[in-house]
Amino acid sequence: MNTYLNQPGEYNRLMETAKKRASELRGDAVNEFGNAAGAAVRKVLGAAVRRVRSYAAQHRAQRSVEA
């Protein structure tokens, strides 16, 4: 049995270490999520810009044929 956990000082030290590590891991997860979300937004915006440019070029071509 883990008798050292029966000592309040050791238990508190382990809990503080665990809380610190959990906080670090949460921070890492938030950063990774933000990076992934930013990459997804950049990808979607890039596709939207390409589509708008394509439609604009088609519209210009159609207007030049009509003129």
Protein Blocks (a to p, Z undefined) as FASTA:
>chain_A
ZZklmpmklmmmmmmmmmmmmmmmmmmmmmmmmmmmmmmmmmmmmmmmmmmmmmmmmmmm
mmmmmZZ
